[in-house]
Amino acid sequence: MIYFFDVRDGDDLSHDDTGIDLPDPAAARLQATLALTEMARDDLPSNGDERKLSIHVRTAEGPQFDVSLDYELQVTSGQNPDQD
């Protein structure tokens, strides 16, 4: 079955028009999870203290599931986390 992986990065949405042929929903979940963790490794944080990344997985039959990651920096000590 062909699975499409639409990526949302904050307010930006990128539609997957090609898709990937995968054997089952478990393989699609794994693919989405791996892609999301790679995005997080490469992109968090970008410019600021929060970021939301998500992947909306669909087939020709319709939506299947979403995988998302919310990143938020919360400073609790009064210290600037960018300083040593």
N, CA, C and O atoms as a Tinker XYZ file with bonds, in Angstrom:
   336  protein
     1  N      0.854000   -1.169000    0.000000    73     2
     2  CA     0.000000    0.000000    0.000000    64     1     3
     3  C      0.902000    1.235000    0.000000    63     2     4     5
     4  O      1.961000    1.240000    0.626000    81     3
     5  N      0.472000    2.273000   -0.705000    73     3     6
     6  CA     1.220000    3.527000   -0.748000    64     5     7
     7  C      0.786000    4.417000    0.420000    63     6     8     9
     8  O     -0.397000    4.712000    0.590000    81     7
     9  N      1.775000    4.837000    1.223000    73     7    10
    10  CA     1.546000    5.754000    2.341000    64     9    11
    11  C      2.166000    7.099000    2.005000    63    10    12    13
    12  O      3.278000    7.176000    1.481000    81    11
    13  N      1.428000    8.156000    2.315000    73    11    14
    14  CA     1.887000    9.522000    2.094000    64    13    15
    15  C      2.182000   10.158000    3.444000    63    14    16    17
    16  O      1.429000    9.982000    4.402000    81    15
    17  N      3.284000   10.899000    3.513000    73    15    18
    18  CA     3.754000   11.484000    4.761000    64    17    19
    19  C      3.797000   13.006000    4.614000    63    18    20    21
    20  O      4.770000   13.554000    4.097000    81    19
    21  N      2.749000   13.679000    5.065000    73    19    22
    22  CA     2.673000   15.139000    5.010000    64    21    23
    23  C      3.334000   15.694000    6.262000    63    22    24    25
    24  O      2.998000   15.292000    7.376000    81    23
    25  N      4.269000   16.612000    6.082000    73    23    26
    26  CA     5.067000   17.125000    7.196000    64    25    27
    27  C      4.617000   18.530000    7.563000    63    26    28    29
    28  O      4.500000   19.403000    6.703000    81    27
    29  N      4.369000   18.734000    8.844000    73    27    30
    30  CA     4.057000   20.069000    9.367000    64    29    31
    31  C      5.178000   20.475000   10.312000    63    30    32    33
    32  O      5.538000   19.752000   11.240000    81    31
    33  N      5.715000   21.663000   10.038000    73    31    34
    34  CA     6.756000   22.255000   10.877000    64    33    35
    35  C      6.231000   23.613000   11.312000    63    34    36    37
    36  O      6.348000   24.594000   10.578000    81    35
    37  N      5.650000   23.670000   12.511000    73    35    38
    38  CA     4.996000   24.903000   12.949000    64    37    39
    39  C      3.791000   25.175000   12.069000    63    38    40    41
    40  O      2.854000   24.378000   12.021000    81    39
    41  N      3.818000   26.313000   11.368000    73    39    42
    42  CA     2.715000   26.667000   10.481000    64    41    43
    43  C      2.942000   26.212000    9.040000    63    42    44    45
    44  O      2.049000   26.343000    8.204000    81    43
    45  N      4.124000   25.682000    8.744000    73    43    46
    46  CA     4.450000   25.248000    7.380000    64    45    47
    47  C      4.014000   23.804000    7.163000    63    46    48    49
    48  O      4.282000   22.935000    7.992000    81    47
    49  N      3.342000   23.554000    6.044000    73    47    50
    50  CA     2.881000   22.211000    5.701000    64    49    51
    51  C      3.428000   21.819000    4.343000    63    50    52    53
    52  O      3.303000   22.565000    3.371000    81    51
    53  N      4.033000   20.645000    4.281000    73    51    54
    54  CA     4.571000   20.112000    3.034000    64    53    55
    55  C      3.832000   18.819000    2.706000    63    54    56    57
    56  O      3.921000   17.838000    3.445000    81    55
    57  N      3.097000   18.825000    1.585000    73    55    58
    58  CA     2.331000   17.639000    1.171000    64    57    59
    59  C      3.224000   16.671000    0.407000    63    58    60    61
    60  O      3.995000   17.073000   -0.465000    81    59
    61  N      3.111000   15.410000    0.741000    73    59    62
    62  CA     3.826000   14.339000    0.050000    64    61    63
    63  C      2.965000   13.890000   -1.124000    63    62    64    65
    64  O      1.885000   13.330000   -0.934000    81    63
    65  N      3.444000   14.136000   -2.328000    73    63    66
    66  CA     2.700000   13.744000   -3.523000    64    65    67
    67  C      3.197000   12.427000   -4.111000    63    66    68    69
    68  O      2.594000   11.894000   -5.043000    81    67
    69  N      4.296000   11.900000   -3.567000    73    67    70
    70  CA     4.899000   10.685000   -4.109000    64    69    71
    71  C      4.516000    9.449000   -3.305000    63    70    72    73
    72  O      4.043000    8.459000   -3.863000    81    71
    73  N      4.723000    9.510000   -1.999000    73    71    74
    74  CA     4.410000    8.377000   -1.135000    64    73    75
    75  C      5.472000    7.302000   -1.167000    63    74    76    77
    76  O      6.403000    7.332000   -1.972000    81    75
    77  N      5.303000    6.351000   -0.265000    73    75    78
    78  CA     6.216000    5.210000   -0.144000    64    77    79
    79  C      5.379000    3.945000   -0.071000    63    78    80    81
    80  O      4.393000    3.886000    0.664000    81    79
    81  N      5.775000    2.931000   -0.837000    73    79    82
    82  CA     5.083000    1.646000   -0.814000    64    81    83
    83  C      5.601000    0.845000    0.383000    63    82    84    85
    84  O      6.772000    0.469000    0.427000    81    83
    85  N      4.726000    0.591000    1.342000    73    83    86
    86  CA     5.088000   -0.142000    2.549000    64    85    87
    87  C      4.129000   -1.313000    2.745000    63    86    88    89
    88  O      2.986000   -1.261000    2.290000    81    87
    89  N      4.584000   -2.364000    3.416000    73    87    90
    90  CA     3.764000   -3.579000    3.512000    64    89    91
    91  C      2.550000   -3.487000    4.429000    63    90    92    93
    92  O      1.557000   -4.183000    4.219000    81    91
    93  N      2.628000   -2.607000    5.473000    73    91    94
    94  CA     1.531000   -2.588000    6.432000    64    93    95
    95  C      1.593000   -1.324000    7.285000    63    94    96    97
    96  O      2.567000   -0.574000    7.220000    81    95
    97  N      0.545000   -1.086000    8.089000    73    95    98
    98  CA     0.525000    0.114000    8.938000    64    97    99
    99  C      1.689000    0.180000    9.934000    63    98   100   101
   100  O      2.164000    1.270000   10.255000    81    99
   101  N      2.148000   -0.971000   10.421000    73    99   102
   102  CA     3.271000   -0.966000   11.366000    64   101   103
   103  C      4.531000   -0.414000   10.703000    63   102   104   105
   104  O      5.283000    0.333000   11.329000    81   103
   105  N      4.758000   -0.767000    9.471000    73   103   106
   106  CA     5.918000   -0.246000    8.736000    64   105   107
   107  C      5.773000    1.258000    8.507000    63   106   108   109
   108  O      6.759000    1.992000    8.572000    81   107
   109  N      4.556000    1.717000    8.240000    73   107   110
   110  CA     4.311000    3.153000    8.064000    64   109   111
   111  C      4.549000    3.904000    9.376000    63   110   112   113
   112  O      5.124000    4.993000    9.367000    81   111
   113  N      4.118000    3.338000   10.491000    73   111   114
   114  CA     4.366000    3.965000   11.799000    64   113   115
   115  C      5.860000    4.069000   12.076000    63   114   116   117
   116  O      6.339000    5.100000   12.549000    81   115
   117  N      6.585000    3.009000   11.784000    73   115   118
   118  CA     8.029000    3.029000   11.984000    64   117   119
   119  C      8.677000    4.090000   11.098000    63   118   120   121
   120  O      9.529000    4.851000   11.558000    81   119
   121  N      8.282000    4.141000    9.848000    73   119   122
   122  CA     8.835000    5.131000    8.911000    64   121   123
   123  C      8.568000    6.551000    9.408000    63   122   124   125
   124  O      9.466000    7.392000    9.393000    81   123
   125  N      7.352000    6.817000    9.845000    73   123   126
   126  CA     6.995000    8.155000   10.340000    64   125   127
   127  C      7.776000    8.496000   11.600000    63   126   128   129
   128  O      8.246000    9.624000   11.751000    81   127
   129  N      7.918000    7.544000   12.495000    73   127   130
   130  CA     8.650000    7.771000   13.737000    64   129   131
   131  C     10.128000    8.044000   13.459000    63   130   132   133
   132  O     10.708000    8.959000   14.044000    81   131
   133  N     10.730000    7.270000   12.585000    73   131   134
   134  CA    12.130000    7.494000   12.231000    64   133   135
   135  C     12.327000    8.849000   11.564000    63   134   136   137
   136  O     13.289000    9.557000   11.862000    81   135
   137  N     11.424000    9.207000   10.670000    73   135   138
   138  CA    11.519000   10.506000    9.995000    64   137   139
   139  C     11.390000   11.651000   10.989000    63   138   140   141
   140  O     12.119000   12.640000   10.901000    81   139
   141  N     10.469000   11.521000   11.930000    73   139   142
   142  CA    10.260000   12.578000   12.924000    64   141   143
   143  C     11.476000   12.720000   13.838000    63   142   144   145
   144  O     11.882000   13.840000   14.146000    81   143
   145  N     12.056000   11.622000   14.271000    73   143   146
   146  CA    13.233000   11.721000   15.129000    64   145   147
   147  C     14.425000   12.303000   14.371000    63   146   148   149
   148  O     15.235000   13.022000   14.955000    81   147
   149  N     14.538000   12.005000   13.097000    73   147   150
   150  CA    15.605000   12.607000   12.287000    64   149   151
   151  C     15.386000   14.110000   12.132000    63   150   152   153
   152  O     16.333000   14.890000   12.225000    81   151
   153  N     14.144000   14.514000   11.897000    73   151   154
   154  CA    13.827000   15.946000   11.815000    64   153   155
   155  C     14.177000   16.636000   13.123000    63   154   156   157
   156  O     14.753000   17.724000   13.115000    81   155
   157  N     13.834000   16.018000   14.240000    73   155   158
   158  CA    14.110000   16.612000   15.546000    64   157   159
   159  C     15.613000   16.738000   15.768000    63   158   160   161
   160  O     16.088000   17.759000   16.265000    81   159
   161  N     16.345000   15.721000   15.407000    73   159   162
   162  CA    17.799000   15.758000   15.583000    64   161   163
   163  C     18.418000   16.881000   14.762000    63   162   164   165
   164  O     19.343000   17.549000   15.224000    81   163
   165  N     17.919000   17.093000   13.555000    73   163   166
   166  CA    18.490000   18.093000   12.656000    64   165   167
   167  C     17.985000   19.505000   12.922000    63   166   168   169
   168  O     18.689000   20.469000   12.618000    81   167
   169  N     16.787000   19.655000   13.480000    73   167   170
   170  CA    16.134000   20.963000   13.494000    64   169   171
   171  C     15.788000   21.544000   14.857000    63   170   172   173
   172  O     15.354000   22.695000   14.901000    81   171
   173  N     15.946000   20.849000   15.952000    73   171   174
   174  CA    15.519000   21.393000   17.243000    64   173   175
   175  C     16.675000   21.990000   18.012000    63   174   176   177
   176  O     17.768000   21.425000   17.987000    81   175
   177  N     16.488000   23.099000   18.689000    73   175   178
   178  CA    15.504000   24.118000   18.363000    64   177   179
   179  C     16.011000   24.946000   17.196000    63   178   180   181
   180  O     17.219000   25.015000   16.972000    81   179
   181  N     15.130000   25.565000   16.460000    73   179   182
   182  CA    15.564000   26.344000   15.305000    64   181   183
   183  C     15.954000   27.745000   15.742000    63   182   184   185
   184  O     17.134000   28.096000   15.743000    81   183
   185  N     14.975000   28.537000   16.109000    73   183   186
   186  CA    15.262000   29.902000   16.574000    64   185   187
   187  C     14.184000   30.264000   17.578000    63   186   188   189
   188  O     13.170000   30.871000   17.234000    81   187
   189  N     14.410000   29.896000   18.778000    73   187   190
   190  CA    13.433000   30.144000   19.816000    64   189   191
   191  C     13.402000   28.999000   20.797000    63   190   192   193
   192  O     14.238000   28.096000   20.765000    81   191
   193  N     12.438000   29.058000   21.653000    73   191   194
   194  CA    12.382000   28.090000   22.737000    64   193   195
   195  C     11.297000   27.047000   22.568000    63   194   196   197
   196  O     11.062000   26.257000   23.482000    81   195
   197  N     10.628000   27.022000   21.421000    73   195   198
   198  CA     9.630000   25.986000   21.205000    64   197   199
   199  C      9.519000   25.665000   19.727000    63   198   200   201
   200  O      9.847000   26.473000   18.859000    81   199
   201  N      9.046000   24.460000   19.477000    73   199   202
   202  CA     8.909000   23.983000   18.106000    64   201   203
   203  C      7.935000   22.823000   18.104000    63   202   204   205
   204  O      7.942000   22.003000   19.022000    81   203
   205  N      7.099000   22.745000   17.084000    73   203   206
   206  CA     6.180000   21.613000   16.927000    64   205   207
   207  C      6.401000   21.013000   15.549000    63   206   208   209
   208  O      6.336000   21.706000   14.534000    81   207
   209  N      6.662000   19.728000   15.533000    73   207   210
   210  CA     6.838000   18.968000   14.296000    64   209   211
   211  C      5.813000   17.844000   14.282000    63   210   212   213
   212  O      5.558000   17.221000   15.313000    81   211
   213  N      5.230000   17.585000   13.128000    73   211   214
   214  CA     4.307000   16.457000   13.040000    64   213   215
   215  C      4.296000   15.895000   11.628000    63   214   216   217
   216  O      4.604000   16.584000   10.656000    81   215
   217  N      3.936000   14.636000   11.548000    73   215   218
   218  CA     3.789000   13.950000   10.271000    64   217   219
   219  C      2.391000   13.340000   10.248000    63   218   220   221
   220  O      2.021000   12.547000   11.114000    81   219
   221  N      1.632000   13.731000    9.237000    73   219   222
   222  CA     0.275000   13.217000    9.026000    64   221   223
   223  C      0.382000   12.125000    7.963000    63   222   224   225
   224  O      0.780000   12.392000    6.829000    81   223
   225  N      0.032000   10.917000    8.329000    73   223   226
   226  CA     0.152000    9.775000    7.411000    64   225   227
   227  C     -1.212000    9.444000    6.842000    63   226   228   229
   228  O     -2.199000    9.318000    7.567000    81   227
   229  N     -1.241000    9.306000    5.514000    73   227   230
   230  CA    -2.500000    9.007000    4.823000    64   229   231
   231  C     -2.248000    8.011000    3.697000    63   230   232   233
   232  O     -1.115000    7.812000    3.259000    81   231
   233  N     -3.326000    7.396000    3.245000    73   231   234
   234  CA    -3.314000    6.536000    2.061000    64   233   235
   235  C     -4.378000    7.077000    1.107000    63   234   236   237
   236  O     -5.028000    8.083000    1.390000    81   235
   237  N     -4.541000    6.407000   -0.006000    73   235   238
   238  CA    -5.597000    6.798000   -0.940000    64   237   239
   239  C     -6.972000    6.650000   -0.292000    63   238   240   241
   240  O     -7.936000    7.284000   -0.721000    81   239
   241  N     -7.060000    5.818000    0.732000    73   239   242
   242  CA    -8.322000    5.593000    1.450000    64   241   243
   243  C     -8.627000    6.689000    2.461000    63   242   244   245
   244  O     -9.758000    6.792000    2.937000    81   243
   245  N     -7.622000    7.521000    2.801000    73   243   246
   246  CA    -7.842000    8.603000    3.745000    64   245   247
   247  C     -6.791000    8.646000    4.839000    63   246   248   249
   248  O     -5.797000    7.922000    4.782000    81   247
   249  N     -7.011000    9.506000    5.848000    73   247   250
   250  CA    -6.061000    9.650000    6.962000    64   249   251
   251  C     -5.885000    8.338000    7.717000    63   250   252   253
   252  O     -6.833000    7.574000    7.899000    81   251
   253  N     -4.650000    8.094000    8.154000    73   251   254
   254  CA    -4.347000    6.892000    8.920000    64   253   255
   255  C     -3.959000    7.225000   10.363000    63   254   256   257
   256  O     -4.534000    6.676000   11.302000    81   255
   257  N     -2.988000    8.120000   10.541000    73   255   258
   258  CA    -2.557000    8.513000   11.887000    64   257   259
   259  C     -1.613000    9.705000   11.797000    63   258   260   261
   260  O     -1.152000   10.069000   10.715000    81   259
   261  N     -1.333000   10.308000   12.956000    73   259   262
   262  CA    -0.386000   11.415000   13.072000    64   261   263
   263  C      0.677000   11.037000   14.092000    63   262   264   265
   264  O      0.401000   10.352000   15.077000    81   263
   265  N      1.896000   11.498000   13.836000    73   263   266
   266  CA     2.997000   11.371000   14.777000    64   265   267
   267  C      3.490000   12.789000   15.016000    63   266   268   269
   268  O      3.749000   13.520000   14.060000    81   267
   269  N      3.623000   13.193000   16.282000    73   267   270
   270  CA     4.034000   14.578000   16.533000    64   269   271
   271  C      5.027000   14.668000   17.675000    63   270   272   273
   272  O      5.132000   13.778000   18.520000    81   271
   273  N      5.755000   15.784000   17.668000    73   271   274
   274  CA     6.724000   16.068000   18.706000    64   273   275
   275  C      6.634000   17.548000   19.030000    63   274   276   277
   276  O      6.733000   18.390000   18.137000    81   275
   277  N      6.448000   17.867000   20.296000    73   275   278
   278  CA     6.425000   19.252000   20.770000    64   277   279
   279  C      7.673000   19.480000   21.606000    63   278   280   281
   280  O      7.961000   18.722000   22.532000    81   279
   281  N      8.413000   20.534000   21.270000    73   279   282
   282  CA     9.609000   20.903000   22.020000    64   281   283
   283  C      9.361000   22.257000   22.653000    63   282   284   285
   284  O      8.930000   23.197000   21.986000    81   283
   285  N      9.637000   22.349000   23.948000    73   283   286
   286  CA     9.494000   23.622000   24.639000    64   285   287
   287  C     10.567000   23.710000   25.715000    63   286   288   289
   288  O     10.712000   22.803000   26.534000    81   287
   289  N     11.312000   24.800000   25.709000    73   287   290
   290  CA    12.304000   25.057000   26.734000    64   289   291
   291  C     11.649000   25.848000   27.847000    63   290   292   293
   292  O     11.081000   26.913000   27.602000    81   291
   293  N     11.722000   25.341000   29.065000    73   291   294
   294  CA    11.168000   26.034000   30.229000    64   293   295
   295  C     12.293000   26.280000   31.219000    63   294   296   297
   296  O     12.830000   25.342000   31.808000    81   295
   297  N     12.643000   27.537000   31.396000    73   295   298
   298  CA    13.701000   27.895000   32.329000    64   297   299
   299  C     13.071000   28.087000   33.706000    63   298   300   301
   300  O     12.144000   28.881000   33.865000    81   299
   301  N     13.572000   27.365000   34.686000    73   299   302
   302  CA    12.982000   27.438000   36.032000    64   301   303
   303  C     13.893000   28.094000   37.055000    63   302   304   305
   304  O     13.448000   28.424000   38.154000    81   303
   305  N     15.165000   28.290000   36.710000    73   303   306
   306  CA    16.107000   28.784000   37.711000    64   305   307
   307  C     16.397000   30.264000   37.624000    63   306   308   309
   308  O     17.131000   30.785000   38.464000    81   307
   309  N     15.858000   30.958000   36.655000    73   307   310
   310  CA    16.172000   32.367000   36.461000    64   309   311
   311  C     17.464000   32.570000   35.688000    63   310   312   313
   312  O     17.831000   33.705000   35.382000    81   311
   313  N     18.154000   31.490000   35.369000    73   311   314
   314  CA    19.395000   31.558000   34.591000    64   313   315
   315  C     19.082000   31.500000   33.108000    63   314   316   317
   316  O     18.101000   30.879000   32.697000    81   315
   317  N     19.904000   32.138000   32.318000    73   315   318
   318  CA    19.789000   32.071000   30.867000    64   317   319
   319  C     20.427000   30.743000   30.434000    63   318   320   321
   320  O     21.621000   30.548000   30.663000    81   319
   321  N     19.674000   29.828000   29.818000    73   319   322
   322  CA    20.222000   28.530000   29.448000    64   321   323
   323  C     21.292000   28.613000   28.360000    63   322   324   325
   324  O     21.997000   27.633000   28.118000    81   323
   325  N     21.426000   29.764000   27.702000    73   323   326
   326  CA    22.427000   29.932000   26.664000    64   325   327
   327  C     23.775000   30.356000   27.237000    63   326   328   329
   328  O     24.764000   30.427000   26.508000    81   327
   329  N     23.822000   30.639000   28.541000    73   327   330
   330  CA    25.064000   31.045000   29.196000    64   329   331
   331  C     25.571000   29.929000   30.089000    63   330   332   333
   332  O     24.791000   29.146000   30.629000    81   331
   333  N     26.883000   29.865000   30.239000    73   331   334
   334  CA    27.486000   28.858000   31.137000    64   333   335
   335  C     27.435000   29.313000   32.570000    63   334   336
   336  O     27.893000   28.598000   33.461000    81   335
